[in-house]
Amino acid sequence: MRWRPISPSGARDRGGRHAVTQGDLTRSIMVEAMGEVAALKDNINEMIRNLKETTRKNEEQDWLKTNLAKFSRMLQGQGDLVAASQRVLSELARWSTRNKACCTRSRCTTASGAWT
C-alpha cells in the first residue's frame, strides 16, 4: 500500500482548511475515499452536522432565556393587567421591527439563524 498525504488540494479544500475550527459550520469534507478514510470522513462530517444543530439549539435557548428574564423584569410589580399587556405587546412589536424576521410556513428565523 502506498501512503500519500491528504492535502488541501487533494481534499478540494478551497481555502477552508481551518474554517470549521473557526466556527464556519457550513463546510464539510468532500474527498473521494475508501475504507477507513471514508469512514473517518463520514464521522467528521457527522460531527460537524451535530455541532451545527447543537449550536442552533443553544442559540434558541439563549434567546428564550434572555427574553424571558427581560419580560419578567418588565412585568414585575405590574398590578394593571391592561398596562402589562400593552407593555408586552409594545416590546414584541419593537422586537419584530428590529429583527425583520424571514419567515416561511414551517419556520421563522432571524438573520443569525435562530428560531423566532
C-alpha positions in Angstrom: 0.0 0.0 0.0 1.3 3.4 -0.9 0.8 6.2 1.6 0.2 9.8 0.4 -0.8 12.8 2.5 -4.2 14.3 2.1 -3.5 17.8 1.1 -5.9 20.8 0.8 -5.8 20.5 -3.0 -6.5 16.7 -2.8 -9.4 17.3 -0.5 -10.8 20.2 -2.6 -10.4 22.5 0.4 -10.6 25.8 -1.4 -9.1 27.9 1.4 -11.4 26.5 4.2 -8.9 24.1 5.8 -9.5 25.6 9.2 -12.9 27.0 8.6 -14.8 24.6 10.9 -12.3 25.3 13.8 -13.1 29.0 13.3 -16.8 28.5 13.5 -17.8 28.0 9.9 -20.1 25.0 10.2 -21.3 25.2 6.6 -18.2 23.3 5.5 -17.7 19.6 5.2 -15.0 17.2 3.9 -15.6 16.4 0.3 -12.9 13.9 -0.8 -13.3 10.5 -2.6 -12.1 7.9 -0.2 -12.5 4.2 0.6 -12.3 2.1 3.7 -11.2 3.6 7.0 -10.5 7.0 5.4 -14.1 7.2 4.1 -15.4 6.2 7.5 -13.3 8.9 9.1 -14.5 11.5 6.6 -18.2 10.5 7.2 -17.7 10.6 11.0 -16.1 14.1 10.9 -18.9 15.3 8.6 -21.5 13.9 11.0 -19.7 15.6 13.9 -19.9 18.9 12.0 -23.7 18.5 11.4 -24.2 17.6 15.1 -22.2 20.6 16.2 -24.2 22.9 13.9 -27.5 21.5 15.3 -26.3 21.8 18.9 -25.2 25.4 18.2 -28.6 26.3 16.7 -30.4 24.8 19.7 -28.1 26.7 22.2 -28.8 30.0 20.4 -32.5 29.3 20.6 -32.3 28.6 24.3 -30.1 31.7 24.9 -32.7 33.8 23.1 -35.5 32.3 25.1 -33.8 32.7 28.5 -32.7 36.3 27.7 -36.2 37.4 26.7 -38.0 35.5 29.5 -35.8 37.3 32.0 -36.4 40.6 30.3 -40.2 40.2 30.3 -40.1 39.0 33.9 -38.3 42.2 34.9 -40.6 44.3 32.8 -43.7 42.9 34.4 -42.5 42.7 38.0 -44.8 44.7 40.2 -47.4 45.4 37.5 -50.8 45.4 39.0 -52.7 46.5 36.0 -53.4 43.7 33.5 -54.1 46.1 30.6 -50.9 48.1 31.2 -48.9 44.9 31.5 -50.4 43.6 28.2 -49.7 46.8 26.4 -46.0 46.7 27.6 -45.6 43.1 26.4 -47.2 43.8 23.0 -45.2 47.0 22.6 -42.0 45.2 23.3 -42.8 42.4 20.9 -43.6 45.0 18.2 -40.3 46.7 18.7 -38.5 43.3 18.6 -40.2 42.2 15.4 -39.4 45.5 13.7 -35.8 45.3 14.8 -35.2 41.8 13.7 -37.2 41.8 10.5 -37.6 38.0 10.6 -37.6 36.0 7.4 -40.5 33.5 7.7 -41.7 30.5 5.8 -44.8 28.4 6.6 -42.7 25.9 8.5 -40.3 28.1 10.4 -39.2 31.7 11.0 -35.6 32.6 11.5 -33.7 35.8 12.1 -30.5 36.8 10.2 -28.5 34.8 12.8 -30.5 31.7 12.0 -32.1 31.5 15.4 -35.7 30.4 15.6 -38.2 33.2 16.4 
